[in-house]
Amino acid sequence: MKIGILGATGAVGRQMLICIEERKLQPSEVRLFASERSVGKKIPFAGTELTVEMVSQERLKGLDYVLGAVSNSLSKEYRPMIEKAGAVYIDNSSAFRMEEDVPLVIPEINGKDLQGHHRVIANPNCSTIITLMALAPIAELSKITAVNACTYQAVSGAGMNGISELEDEIEAVRKKEEVHPHVFPAQIAYSCIADIGTMLDSGYTTEEMKMQNEGRKILHLPDMKVTCTCVRVPVFRSHSISVTFQTEKKIAIAEAEKAVASFAGDVLCTDHIPSPLETSDQDLVYVGRIRQDLCNEKGLVLWCCGDQIRKGAASNAVQIIEYLDHEAD
């Protein structure tokens, strides 16, 4: 197995490399690609060092899988090159998620959608992955008809620059200096910002609409209604989501808890409330506070947390390789 990583020096790209080693994929070769300013950098992997290089048609040749951790525009630019090279492209951007013939996959939930893929596979949005990991086992008990979600998203969701901006702003506030945001639309230190993505005419943002559009595709529920508010919070790592949802038939709290507890990739928390700190730097989604919705007798409410760099991005992409490799065997 030969694997390439696009955007290898970013937060998600570096995590992809770590996950490949952790999950013991044992590729015969890994090639790291990044922008011109990163060419020549050395990144440790499996007891050795890999050198970052520029993307080229020649260097894509011979790869079995390419993991993408780049912008939508770059992903669209590189896709034809990857297809020409004959590799399977697992893309973390939103560029191709809603294309009909591109599987949008969380392996634990809809891994079977990978069957008959056309060499391009999309990784879902980070908040979508974490939310659906909590909802999927309950959806198996009864079809989910409506979801109202509020996300509390860590600054690392905006990459390494998001982390640096929060650190710099905390220091500036401590020194009583002026704060000048560049990554986020307003000061994030000691505050929160309900503005992630591009604002649409509907009043929702592109980030918020991903929860509906991607959720419908992944759960195979084309009529599921979703309302979402995405909020950036001054947390370094791991997203949290409050989810209120309705099902076709009434689901008892005990039933929902049992389903979540037995679902691969989930941890049911009944003795404490999950937090971003607790779920950072690992791949499990923690789910707690499952309770009755007081506005709808067929509704439940839950709270979930998960590492958006790992399960929300890098680990999910590596799990797709594992799934495909297992199916090939």
C-alpha positions in Angstrom: 0.0 0.0 0.0 1.3 3.4 -1.0 -0.3 6.5 0.5 0.0 10.3 -0.3 -1.2 13.1 1.9 -2.1 16.5 0.5 -1.7 19.4 3.0 0.6 17.2 5.1 2.0 20.1 7.3 -1.4 21.3 8.4 -3.2 20.2 11.6 -5.4 17.6 9.8 -2.6 16.4 7.5 -0.2 15.8 10.4 -2.9 14.0 12.3 -3.5 11.8 9.2 0.1 10.7 9.3 -0.1 10.0 13.0 -3.2 7.9 12.6 -1.7 5.9 9.8 1.1 4.9 12.2 -1.2 4.4 15.2 -3.6 2.2 13.3 -0.8 0.1 11.9 -1.7 0.3 8.2 2.0 -0.4 7.5 2.2 1.2 4.0 5.2 0.5 1.9 5.5 4.2 1.2 4.1 7.5 2.3 4.5 10.7 0.3 3.9 14.1 1.9 2.7 17.0 -0.2 2.3 20.7 0.8 2.8 24.2 -0.4 6.1 25.5 -1.8 7.1 27.1 1.5 7.0 23.7 3.2 9.0 21.8 0.6 12.0 20.1 2.2 10.6 20.0 5.8 11.2 16.7 7.6 8.3 15.1 9.5 8.8 12.0 11.7 7.0 8.8 10.8 7.5 5.2 12.0 11.0 5.7 13.3 12.2 7.6 10.2 11.7 11.0 8.6 9.7 11.9 5.5 10.5 14.9 3.3 7.7 17.2 2.2 7.5 17.8 -1.5 5.3 19.6 -4.1 2.4 17.9 -5.8 3.1 16.7 -9.3 1.6 14.2 -11.7 4.8 12.2 -11.6 4.9 11.9 -7.8 1.2 11.0 -7.6 1.9 8.1 -9.9 1.9 4.7 -8.2 -0.1 5.8 -5.1 -3.0 3.6 -4.0 -4.6 6.2 -1.8 -4.4 10.0 -1.5 -5.7 11.7 1.6 -6.7 15.3 1.1 -6.4 18.0 3.8 -6.5 21.0 1.5 -8.9 23.8 0.6 -11.9 23.3 -1.8 -10.1 25.1 -4.6 -6.9 23.0 -4.3 -8.9 19.8 -4.0 -10.7 20.6 -7.3 -7.4 21.4 -8.9 -5.7 18.1 -7.7 -8.6 15.8 -8.3 -8.0 15.3 -12.1 -4.3 14.6 -11.4 -5.2 12.0 -8.7 -7.7 10.3 -11.0 -5.2 10.2 -13.8 -2.7 8.6 -11.4 -5.3 5.9 -10.7 -5.3 6.4 -6.9 -8.4 6.5 -4.7 -8.9 10.1 -3.4 -10.3 10.5 0.1 -11.0 14.2 0.4 -11.6 16.1 3.6 -12.8 19.3 1.9 -16.4 20.0 1.1 -15.8 20.2 -2.6 -17.4 17.0 -3.7 -19.5 15.9 -0.7 -22.9 16.5 -2.3 -22.0 15.0 -5.7 -24.4 12.1 -6.3 -21.7 9.5 -7.3 -19.3 10.5 -4.5 -19.8 8.4 -1.3 -19.9 10.6 1.8 -18.9 8.1 4.5 -18.6 7.6 8.2 -17.4 3.9 8.2 -19.3 2.9 11.4 -22.6 4.3 10.0 -22.6 3.9 6.2 -19.4 2.1 5.2 -21.5 0.0 2.7 -21.9 3.2 0.7 -18.2 2.7 -0.4 -19.2 -0.2 -2.6 -19.0 0.9 -6.2 -17.1 4.1 -5.5 -15.6 5.9 -8.5 -12.2 6.6 -6.8 -13.4 9.8 -5.1 -14.7 9.5 -1.6 -15.7 12.4 0.6 -15.0 12.8 4.4 -18.0 14.6 6.0 -17.8 17.9 8.0 -16.3 17.5 11.5 -19.5 18.5 13.4 -21.6 16.3 11.2 -19.4 13.3 12.0 -19.5 13.8 15.7 -23.3 14.5 15.8 -24.2 11.6 13.6 -22.0 9.2 15.6 -24.3 10.0 18.5 -27.5 9.9 16.5 -26.9 6.9 14.2 -27.5 4.1 16.8 -30.8 5.8 17.8 -31.8 6.2 14.2 -31.6 2.4 13.9 -34.4 2.1 16.5 -36.6 4.6 14.7 -36.2 7.0 11.8 -35.1 10.5 12.8 -37.5 13.1 11.3 -36.1 16.3 12.7 -32.9 17.6 14.3 -32.1 20.9 16.1 -28.4 21.2 16.8 -26.2 23.8 18.4 -22.5 23.2 17.9 -19.7 24.6 20.1 -16.6 24.4 17.8 -13.0 24.5 18.9 -10.6 27.0 17.2 -8.5 24.2 15.8 -11.4 23.6 13.4 -9.9 26.6 11.5 -6.5 24.9 11.5 -3.2 25.9 13.1 -3.9 29.6 12.5 -7.0 29.3 14.6 -5.0 27.9 17.5 -2.4 30.7 17.1 -5.0 33.4 17.0 -6.6 32.3 20.3 -3.2 32.0 22.0 -2.2 35.5 20.7 -5.4 37.1 21.8 -5.2 35.6 25.3 -1.8 37.1 25.6 -2.9 40.4 24.2 -5.8 40.6 26.7 -3.5 39.7 29.5 -1.2 42.5 28.6 -4.2 44.9 28.0 -3.2 45.3 24.4 -5.6 45.7 21.4 -6.8 42.6 19.8 -6.8 42.4 16.0 -8.6 39.2 14.7 -7.5 37.8 11.3 -8.7 34.2 11.3 -12.1 34.8 12.9 -14.6 37.6 12.3 -14.3 38.9 15.9 -12.3 38.3 19.0 -12.6 34.7 20.1 -10.6 34.9 23.4 -13.1 35.1 26.3 -16.0 35.2 23.8 -17.9 33.1 21.3 -18.9 33.8 17.7 -22.1 32.4 16.1 -20.6 32.9 12.6 -18.8 30.0 11.0 -18.7 29.7 7.2 -20.3 32.0 4.7 -23.7 33.7 5.5 -26.5 32.7 3.1 -29.6 34.6 2.1 -31.6 32.3 4.4 -29.8 33.7 7.4 -28.0 30.3 7.9 -24.3 29.8 7.2 -22.7 27.2 4.9 -21.4 25.4 7.9 -24.8 25.2 9.4 -26.4 23.8 6.2 -23.8 21.0 6.1 -25.5 19.3 9.1 -28.7 19.0 7.1 -27.4 18.2 3.6 -24.7 15.8 4.7 -26.8 14.3 7.5 -29.5 13.4 5.0 -27.1 11.7 2.6 -25.2 9.7 5.3 -28.3 8.5 7.2 -30.2 7.9 3.9 -33.0 10.2 5.3 -33.7 12.6 2.4 -36.6 14.2 4.2 -35.0 14.8 7.6 -35.4 18.4 8.7 -32.4 20.0 10.4 -32.0 23.4 12.1 -28.4 24.2 13.2 -26.5 27.0 14.8 -22.7 26.8 14.7 -20.8 28.7 17.3 -17.0 29.1 17.6 -15.9 28.9 21.2 -12.5 29.6 22.9 -11.6 25.9 23.2 -8.4 24.6 21.6 -9.5 21.2 20.6 -12.7 19.0 20.3 -16.2 20.1 19.3 -19.3 19.8 21.4 -22.8 19.6 20.2 -26.2 19.9 21.9 -28.8 17.9 19.8 -32.6 17.9 20.1 -34.2 15.4 17.7 -37.5 13.7 17.0 -38.1 10.1 15.9 -41.1 8.5 14.1 -41.9 6.4 17.2 -41.3 7.3 20.8 -37.9 6.0 22.0 -37.4 5.5 25.8 -34.3 7.0 27.3 -33.1 3.6 28.4 -33.5 2.3 24.8 -31.5 5.2 23.5 -28.7 4.8 26.1 -28.5 1.0 25.3 -28.1 1.7 21.6 -25.4 4.3 22.1 -23.5 2.2 24.6 -23.3 -0.7 22.1 -22.4 1.3 19.1 -18.8 1.0 17.9 -17.0 4.4 18.3 -19.3 5.8 21.0 -18.9 6.0 24.8 -22.1 6.4 26.8 -21.5 8.7 29.9 -24.0 8.3 32.7 -21.8 9.1 35.6 -20.5 12.4 34.3 -21.0 15.0 31.5 -18.6 14.7 28.6 -16.3 17.6 27.9 -14.0 18.7 25.1 -10.9 18.2 27.2 -11.9 14.6 28.0 -12.4 13.8 24.3 -9.3 15.4 22.9 -6.6 13.4 21.1 -8.6 10.2 20.7 -11.2 8.8 18.3 -14.2 8.0 20.4 -17.3 10.2 20.6 -18.6 10.7 24.1 -22.4 10.9 24.5 -24.3 12.0 27.7 -27.3 13.8 29.1 -29.8 11.8 27.1 -33.1 13.1 28.3 -36.7 13.7 27.2 -37.5 16.7 25.0 -40.1 18.8 27.0 -41.5 20.2 23.8 -42.1 17.0 21.8 -43.2 13.6 23.2 -41.3 11.8 20.5 -38.2 14.0 21.1 -34.9 13.4 22.9 -32.0 15.6 23.8 -28.4 14.7 24.1 -24.9 16.2 24.5 -21.9 14.8 22.7 -18.2 15.7 22.3 -15.5 14.5 20.0 -12.1 15.4 18.6 -12.7 17.2 15.3 -9.1 16.8 14.1 -9.2 13.1 14.7 -12.6 11.4 14.3 -14.0 14.6 12.8 -11.4 14.5 10.0 -8.1 12.5 10.0 -9.0 9.3 11.7 -12.3 9.0 9.7 -10.3 9.3 6.5 -7.8 6.6 7.6 -10.7 4.4 8.7 -12.0 4.6 5.1 -8.7 3.2 3.9 -9.0 0.4 6.4 -12.5 -0.4 5.3 -11.6 -0.5 1.7 -8.5 -2.6 2.3 -10.5 -5.1 4.4 -13.2 -5.3 1.7 -10.4 -6.0 -0.9 -9.2 -8.9 1.2 
